C-alpha cells in the first residue's frame, strides 16, 4: 500500500514514483482508473432510478410550506435533488453517505494517518464510490494534464487594479477561462441532450484543474509582488496548490488537503451551490455557472464569513490580549452582542450541533499546533460563546461552524492575508458543485422555476384559510 508507506517528509523523487506509477505497478490491481468511464457506466443506472422515482412517487408530498418559509429565504423547504452530499441538522455533512471522520478513514491519503486527498473526494462525489489509491492517483494525473491556462486569463486578471478584492479577480479569471468551454462549442453544433453531460464533464474537470493556478496567481500578484511560483508536477492537488501559493511546509500541505476536502460540498441549498444549480439549469456552461456561484460565495453571509472571523479574533487580541481570562472573554463577548454585533463563526442556517468541519480542524490543530496563541483563544471561545448565546435565547444553534476555525489554521502557517481566504473556499467548492452539475445534465434535470408570491396574495390566501 504505497501511499500509506510514505512519510510526511516525502522527497520529490518519491512523490514522482507515487503520482506517476509505472505500468507494472498499475497492473497489480485490476481497477478502472478512468473517472469518465466509471461515470459513464453509472449514468444509465441512475437515470432509471430517477425515472422510477418520478413515475412511482411523483405525487408524494415532501412536506408543507409555511408562510415563514416563503418569506424567510425558503429555509427548510425540501425542494431540490442534490446527490453529492446531504446535511443533517444533528449529524452534519455526509459526502455520498460518508461523514467527515469516515472520509478521513477510507479516502486515500498522502501518507499513513494523513488527511484525505482532494482527488479522492472528487472521485467519490462524481461516482458515489470510495476510490482506491490508484484511482485517486489517476485523477491527480488527469487534472495535471488539464491544468494549462491560456495567457489571456492572466491578461484579464492583470487588467484589474491590484486593489480589487481577490474574489473579484477570481471571478474574472473564471470568466476568462469560459471562452474555451467545450459545452458551449458542443451545444452550438447541436449536441443531443442525452450527451450534454460529456462536455459538462470536460469543462468541469478543466475548471477544477485550473483553479488552483488562477487562485495562486492572484495571491502572488496581490500580496507577493507578482512573483509567480510554477506548479510542481510531483505534488498532489492540495500540496501543489499550497506550493504555488508559496508554502513549502509539509504540515501546510496537509492542511490544504484537509481544507479543500472538507469545503468541497455542503448539500445544494447554500448560496454558492444553489446558484451553480440555478444558473446551470438554464444550460449555462460550468464556467458561467461557477462564476455566478463565486459571486454568491463572496457575500459576507456566506463564504466571506471566514475572513470576518479571523478579523474579529484579531480585534479580541488587540482589545484584551491573546491571554485573556475566561471571565474577561465572557465580558468581551457580551459587550459585542450588546452593541448589536454578532460573534462571527457561531451558528448555522441548518446545523444544530457543532459543525463537523470545525471539529476536524480542531483535531488538526490539537495535533499540529496545540500551543498556538490564536488556537488557544479559539478554544476558549468554544467554551464561552455557546452558553452565552443559549442564555440569550436568540439563536437555534449557538455552536461554532467551519469558519470559526479555518482562518486560525491558515494564519499559523503564514497565510495571514484574510482578505484572500474566500478564494481558497472557492477552489474547494468547485469539486462539489461541478460534480453535481455533471449529474444534473446526465439526469436531464429541468430549468429551475419556483413560483413566487406577492404579499397581497399571501394575505388574501391566509385570510381565506382563517375564515374556513
Wavefront OBJ file of the C-alpha trace (Angstrom):
o trace
v 0.000 0.000 0.000
v 2.410 2.562 -1.311
v 0.550 5.733 -0.311
v 0.350 4.681 3.357
v 4.047 3.809 3.466
v 5.249 7.275 2.599
v 6.152 9.652 5.385
v 5.200 13.274 5.694
v 8.690 14.321 4.641
v 8.418 12.530 1.316
v 11.059 13.523 -1.222
v 10.230 14.815 -4.675
v 11.603 11.630 -6.198
v 9.311 9.521 -4.038
v 6.338 11.692 -4.954
v 7.172 11.254 -8.625
v 7.105 7.493 -8.185
v 3.753 7.681 -6.396
v 1.968 10.137 -8.638
v 3.265 8.600 -11.871
v 3.209 4.851 -11.135
v 4.836 2.520 -13.607
v 2.858 0.230 -15.875
v 3.918 -2.755 -13.829
v 2.504 -1.177 -10.664
v -0.785 -0.194 -12.301
v -1.431 -3.752 -13.402
v -1.062 -5.235 -9.940
v -4.704 -4.449 -9.160
v -7.234 -4.534 -11.978
v -9.330 -1.439 -11.269
v -10.818 1.128 -13.574
v -8.773 4.305 -13.144
v -10.678 6.293 -15.771
v -13.089 8.633 -13.993
v -15.013 9.415 -17.189
v -15.525 5.718 -17.931
v -16.628 4.999 -14.369
v -19.120 7.843 -14.564
v -20.452 6.720 -17.947
v -21.061 3.258 -16.503
v -23.079 4.695 -13.611
v -25.290 7.114 -15.530
v -27.824 4.678 -17.088
v -28.493 3.103 -13.695
v -29.118 6.480 -12.074
v -31.279 7.633 -14.967
v -33.514 4.598 -14.435
v -33.547 5.268 -10.716
v -34.744 8.838 -11.269
v -37.366 7.677 -13.761
v -38.690 5.206 -11.183
v -38.857 7.928 -8.517
v -40.853 10.207 -10.816
v -43.296 7.558 -12.047
v -43.808 5.762 -8.725
v -43.584 8.568 -6.186
v -44.085 11.791 -8.148
v -47.214 12.754 -6.175
v -45.781 12.035 -2.728
v -45.648 15.166 -0.563
v -42.276 16.059 0.918
v -43.807 18.397 3.490
v -45.807 21.581 3.944
v -44.556 25.026 3.006
v -45.374 27.742 5.533
v -45.524 31.492 5.106
v -42.418 31.749 7.299
v -40.557 29.524 4.846
v -41.701 31.544 1.837
v -40.622 34.902 3.274
v -37.654 33.573 5.248
v -35.355 32.710 2.386
v -37.098 29.390 1.598
v -35.264 27.925 4.597
v -36.160 24.316 5.277
v -38.194 23.777 2.114
v -37.437 20.340 0.682
v -37.353 21.225 -2.984
v -34.074 20.166 -4.575
v -32.368 16.983 -5.766
v -28.687 17.063 -4.787
v -26.937 13.701 -4.580
v -23.308 14.531 -3.830
v -23.884 15.434 -0.177
v -26.585 15.721 2.467
v -26.584 17.977 5.534
v -28.267 16.645 8.640
v -29.090 19.243 11.347
v -27.796 16.984 14.125
v -25.097 14.958 12.407
v -23.592 17.375 9.934
v -22.450 16.839 6.364
v -22.203 13.465 4.665
v -20.432 13.141 1.344
v -22.194 10.398 -0.631
v -23.298 8.956 2.696
v -19.916 9.253 4.437
v -19.296 11.545 7.415
v -16.091 13.560 7.638
v -14.473 11.111 10.111
v -15.420 8.258 7.780
v -13.937 10.109 4.803
v -10.731 10.651 6.765
v -10.628 6.942 7.419
v -11.425 5.472 3.991
v -10.278 8.019 1.390
v -6.677 7.737 0.121
v -4.179 9.964 1.897
v -0.689 11.166 1.085
v 0.816 9.129 3.936
v -0.199 6.847 6.789
v -2.631 8.646 9.087
v -2.716 11.732 6.870
v -5.604 13.816 5.586
v -7.635 12.709 2.532
v -6.500 13.739 -0.921
v -8.992 16.072 -2.665
v -8.645 13.892 -5.776
v -10.177 11.042 -3.817
v -13.068 13.247 -2.747
v -13.650 14.207 -6.390
v -13.858 10.536 -7.390
v -16.259 9.878 -4.516
v -18.569 12.778 -5.375
v -18.633 12.009 -9.101
v -19.115 8.237 -8.860
v -20.595 7.692 -5.398
v -17.861 5.130 -4.747
v -14.819 5.213 -2.470
v -11.740 5.239 -4.712
v -8.633 3.123 -4.405
v -5.272 4.871 -4.164
v -4.668 4.045 -7.793
v -7.924 5.698 -8.838
v -7.160 8.816 -6.802
v -3.698 8.971 -8.373
v -5.232 8.613 -11.828
v -7.476 11.621 -11.104
v -4.412 13.548 -9.944
v -2.636 12.726 -13.183
v -5.676 13.675 -15.266
v -6.054 17.033 -13.528
v -2.387 17.810 -14.199
v -2.894 17.065 -17.886
v -5.710 19.641 -17.969
v -4.074 22.376 -15.899
v -2.506 24.576 -18.600
v -4.024 28.054 -18.562
v -4.256 30.292 -21.654
v -2.302 33.537 -21.409
v -5.375 35.714 -21.917
v -6.665 34.601 -18.498
v -3.706 36.230 -16.763
v -4.079 39.277 -19.013
v -7.710 39.644 -17.929
v -6.758 39.464 -14.249
v -3.864 41.886 -14.760
v -6.272 44.393 -16.317
v -7.788 44.873 -12.860
v -6.184 47.031 -10.190
v -4.340 45.012 -7.559
v -6.618 46.636 -5.002
v -9.620 44.758 -6.443
v -10.894 42.162 -3.981
v -9.308 38.750 -4.644
v -12.782 37.274 -5.194
v -13.441 39.843 -7.930
v -10.180 38.880 -9.604
v -11.014 35.194 -9.160
v -14.384 35.556 -10.871
v -12.815 37.496 -13.745
v -10.274 34.700 -14.171
v -13.062 32.106 -14.301
v -14.953 34.113 -16.907
v -11.777 34.421 -18.970
v -11.467 30.619 -18.928
v -15.007 30.345 -20.289
v -14.012 31.128 -23.866
v -12.718 27.543 -24.131
v -15.947 25.932 -22.915
v -16.451 22.518 -24.525
v -20.140 22.544 -23.638
v -20.704 25.843 -25.414
v -18.984 24.552 -28.549
v -20.928 21.277 -28.496
v -24.277 22.968 -27.868
v -23.785 25.338 -30.799
v -23.098 22.338 -33.020
v -26.377 20.739 -31.939
v -25.368 18.039 -29.464
v -28.229 15.770 -28.374
v -29.344 16.489 -24.815
v -28.631 12.906 -23.753
v -24.952 13.687 -24.340
v -24.869 17.067 -22.572
v -23.099 15.547 -19.573
v -19.988 14.714 -21.582
v -18.833 18.262 -22.459
v -20.003 19.385 -19.000
v -17.650 16.744 -17.592
v -14.820 18.088 -19.764
v -15.464 21.684 -18.700
v -15.784 20.709 -15.047
v -12.541 18.748 -14.974
v -10.715 21.534 -16.818
v -12.114 24.123 -14.428
v -11.191 22.132 -11.310
v -7.716 21.514 -12.719
v -7.016 25.166 -13.496
v -8.488 26.932 -10.482
v -5.501 26.438 -8.128
v -3.107 28.162 -10.516
v -5.555 31.007 -11.166
v -6.049 31.422 -7.413
v -2.316 31.240 -6.700
v -1.590 33.795 -9.418
v -3.974 36.224 -7.747
v -2.391 35.647 -4.336
v 1.151 36.191 -5.636
v 0.014 39.209 -7.662
v -1.698 40.971 -4.785
v 0.474 40.051 -1.814
v 3.878 38.870 -3.097
v 4.899 41.442 -5.672
v 3.780 39.379 -8.645
v 6.469 36.719 -8.228
v 4.683 33.653 -9.582
v 5.626 30.120 -8.479
v 5.271 27.427 -11.117
v 3.358 24.238 -10.457
v 5.250 21.199 -9.192
v 4.181 18.154 -11.208
v 5.398 15.834 -8.462
v 2.860 17.082 -5.936
v -0.811 16.207 -5.484
v -3.662 18.713 -5.927
v -3.746 20.156 -2.406
v 0.002 20.175 -1.860
v 0.645 21.743 -5.250
v -1.878 24.487 -4.506
v -0.058 25.299 -1.265
v 3.260 25.162 -3.142
v 2.084 27.670 -5.798
v 0.879 29.970 -3.041
v 4.421 29.859 -1.685
v 4.243 27.406 1.235
v 6.711 24.549 1.431
v 5.998 23.149 4.916
v 4.643 19.599 4.849
v 2.096 20.458 7.553
v 0.719 23.296 5.400
v 0.387 20.863 2.510
v -1.583 18.591 4.830
v -3.777 21.473 5.928
v -4.555 22.352 2.325
v -5.556 18.758 1.588
v -7.904 18.848 4.564
v -9.218 22.311 3.756
v -10.040 21.551 0.121
v -11.642 18.227 1.037
v -13.985 19.413 3.801
v -15.061 22.603 1.993
v -15.836 20.800 -1.266
v -19.587 20.407 -0.801
v -22.345 21.218 1.707
v -25.507 19.990 0.004
v -27.358 22.115 -2.546
v -29.264 24.765 -0.610
v -26.416 27.081 0.356
v -25.973 30.199 -1.769
v -22.979 29.130 -3.869
v -24.228 25.603 -4.544
v -27.782 26.713 -5.292
v -26.523 29.462 -7.573
v -24.454 26.908 -9.508
v -27.535 24.712 -9.861
v -29.846 27.598 -10.799
v -27.602 29.113 -13.454
v -26.589 25.705 -14.765
v -30.244 24.705 -15.091
v -30.536 27.292 -17.873
v -27.827 25.269 -19.686
v -25.211 27.884 -18.917
v -21.852 26.128 -19.087
v -19.850 25.235 -15.942
v -17.692 28.364 -16.199
v -20.659 30.749 -16.329
v -22.405 28.811 -13.580
v -19.369 28.653 -11.312
v -18.569 32.346 -11.782
v -22.104 33.119 -10.615
v -21.638 30.756 -7.667
v -18.444 32.566 -6.682
v -20.248 35.912 -6.683
v -22.620 34.351 -4.165
v -19.759 32.908 -2.140
v -18.234 36.394 -1.925
v -21.119 37.616 0.233
v -20.415 38.243 3.945
v -23.296 35.964 4.971
v -21.721 33.050 3.076
v -18.073 32.450 2.126
v -16.751 35.853 3.119
v -17.526 34.939 6.719
v -14.220 33.086 7.078
v -12.260 36.322 6.779
v -14.661 38.090 9.140
v -13.972 35.515 11.871
v -10.214 35.993 11.848
v -10.595 39.757 11.800
v -12.843 39.598 14.860
v -10.382 37.335 16.669
v -7.634 39.856 15.898
v -9.840 42.572 17.416
v -10.173 40.451 20.554
v -6.402 40.126 20.776
v -5.944 43.839 20.156
v -8.527 44.846 22.759
v -7.952 42.371 25.597
v -4.920 40.289 24.564
v -4.451 36.668 23.468
v -4.015 35.518 27.083
v -7.408 36.868 28.139
v -9.054 35.042 31.038
v -12.314 33.160 30.623
v -14.236 35.763 32.665
v -12.746 38.647 30.702
v -13.606 36.892 27.453
v -17.209 36.419 28.602
v -17.469 40.135 29.280
v -15.999 40.946 25.869
v -18.439 38.639 24.068
v -21.402 40.090 25.982
v -20.225 43.596 25.161
v -20.001 42.652 21.474
v -23.536 41.274 21.483
v -24.979 44.199 23.423
v -23.538 46.599 20.845
v -25.746 44.975 18.211
v -22.961 42.973 16.594
v -22.660 39.218 16.206
v -19.871 36.842 17.164
v -18.784 35.607 13.723
v -18.226 31.891 13.284
v -21.039 30.740 15.557
v -24.407 29.486 14.339
v -25.524 27.878 11.089
v -28.668 28.005 8.948
v -29.165 24.232 9.176
v -26.845 22.678 11.748
v -27.988 22.372 15.354
v -24.720 20.998 16.734
v -21.029 21.804 16.357
v -20.067 21.713 12.689
v -18.042 18.511 11.995
v -15.843 20.631 9.739
v -14.969 22.708 12.801
v -14.267 19.563 14.805
v -11.842 18.030 12.300
v -9.961 21.333 12.044
v -9.775 21.487 15.823
v -8.343 17.953 15.842
v -5.785 19.045 13.238
v -4.782 21.971 15.462
v -4.501 19.774 18.552
v -2.187 17.504 16.584
v -0.029 20.094 14.823
v -0.226 23.436 16.687
v -1.597 22.949 20.215
v 0.374 25.868 21.642
v -0.579 28.439 19.029
v -1.968 31.512 20.891
v -4.813 32.092 18.454
v -5.817 28.440 18.587
v -5.929 28.653 22.380
v -8.177 31.699 22.062
v -10.456 29.841 19.635
v -10.655 27.006 22.172
v -11.700 29.474 24.882
v -14.341 30.927 22.597
v -15.655 27.389 22.078
v -16.192 27.210 25.855
v -17.528 30.733 26.321
v -19.731 31.687 23.369
v -22.304 28.828 23.110
v -23.551 29.125 26.729
v -23.933 32.902 26.337
v -25.896 32.532 23.109
v -28.073 29.850 24.712
v -28.802 32.048 27.716
v -29.802 34.943 25.471
v -32.105 32.602 23.549
v -31.553 34.404 20.268
v -30.229 31.544 18.147
v -31.252 27.961 17.485
v -27.645 26.899 17.003
v -25.040 28.525 19.270
v -22.253 26.162 18.171
v -19.201 27.031 16.055
v -19.256 26.476 12.304
v -16.449 25.789 9.843
v -15.466 29.467 9.577
v -14.727 29.686 13.311
v -11.523 27.707 12.857
v -10.123 27.754 9.319
v -8.600 31.237 9.479
v -6.571 30.489 12.605
v -5.014 27.429 10.971
v -4.108 29.315 7.806
v -2.726 32.192 9.863
v -0.493 29.825 11.838
v 1.289 28.626 8.705
v 1.802 32.113 7.323
v -1.223 32.670 5.108
v -2.198 35.762 7.063
v -3.988 37.716 4.328
v -7.574 37.148 5.465
v -8.939 39.122 2.512
v -7.916 36.137 0.379
v -9.487 33.328 2.394
v -12.719 33.128 0.416
v -10.729 32.338 -2.748
v -9.451 29.194 -1.017
v -13.052 28.325 -0.220
v -13.927 28.840 -3.887
v -11.239 26.497 -5.195
v -12.534 23.814 -2.850
v -16.232 24.329 -3.563
v -15.673 23.670 -7.290
v -15.166 19.966 -6.592
v -18.652 19.526 -5.150
v -20.743 21.815 -7.329
v -19.109 20.692 -10.569
v -19.643 17.046 -9.622
v -23.336 17.720 -9.105
v -23.651 19.769 -12.309
v -22.341 16.800 -14.299
v -25.135 14.714 -12.793
v -27.716 17.440 -13.415
v -27.011 17.137 -17.128
v -26.704 13.336 -17.035
v -30.138 13.082 -15.413
v -31.642 15.745 -17.647
v -32.858 17.892 -14.751
v -35.006 20.824 -15.928
v -34.571 24.561 -15.561
v -35.433 25.853 -12.086
v -38.605 27.908 -11.919
v -40.193 28.134 -8.451
v -43.456 30.011 -8.057
v -43.155 33.412 -6.402
v -45.946 35.128 -4.456
v -46.846 38.719 -3.623
v -47.659 39.884 -0.095
v -51.178 40.666 -1.326
v -51.647 37.070 -2.484
v -50.281 35.654 0.791
v -52.502 37.941 2.885
v -55.624 37.080 0.905
v -54.833 33.360 0.967
v -54.232 33.315 4.722
v -57.414 35.330 5.394
v -59.447 32.913 3.292
v -57.988 29.979 5.221
v -58.740 31.575 8.592
v -62.411 32.078 7.723
v -62.979 28.415 6.852
l 1 2 3 4 5 6 7 8 9 10 11 12 13 14 15 16 17 18 19 20 21 22 23 24 25 26 27 28 29 30 31 32 33 34 35 36 37 38 39 40 41 42 43 44 45 46 47 48 49 50 51 52 53 54 55 56 57 58 59 60 61 62 63 64 65 66 67 68 69 70 71 72 73 74 75 76 77 78 79 80 81 82 83 84 85 86 87 88 89 90 91 92 93 94 95 96 97 98 99 100 101 102 103 104 105 106 107 108 109 110 111 112 113 114 115 116 117 118 119 120 121 122 123 124 125 126 127 128 129 130 131 132 133 134 135 136 137 138 139 140 141 142 143 144 145 146 147 148 149 150 151 152 153 154 155 156 157 158 159 160 161 162 163 164 165 166 167 168 169 170 171 172 173 174 175 176 177 178 179 180 181 182 183 184 185 186 187 188 189 190 191 192 193 194 195 196 197 198 199 200 201 202 203 204 205 206 207 208 209 210 211 212 213 214 215 216 217 218 219 220 221 222 223 224 225 226 227 228 229 230 231 232 233 234 235 236 237 238 239 240 241 242 243 244 245 246 247 248 249 250 251 252 253 254 255 256 257 258 259 260 261 262 263 264 265 266 267 268 269 270 271 272 273 274 275 276 277 278 279 280 281 282 283 284 285 286 287 288 289 290 291 292 293 294 295 296 297 298 299 300 301 302 303 304 305 306 307 308 309 310 311 312 313 314 315 316 317 318 319 320 321 322 323 324 325 326 327 328 329 330 331 332 333 334 335 336 337 338 339 340 341 342 343 344 345 346 347 348 349 350 351 352 353 354 355 356 357 358 359 360 361 362 363 364 365 366 367 368 369 370 371 372 373 374 375 376 377 378 379 380 381 382 383 384 385 386 387 388 389 390 391 392 393 394 395 396 397 398 399 400 401 402 403 404 405 406 407 408 409 410 411 412 413 414 415 416 417 418 419 420 421 422 423 424 425 426 427 428 429 430 431 432 433 434 435 436 437 438 439 440 441 442 443 444 445 446 447 448 449 450 451 452 453 454 455 456 457 458 459 460 461 462 463 464 465 466 467 468
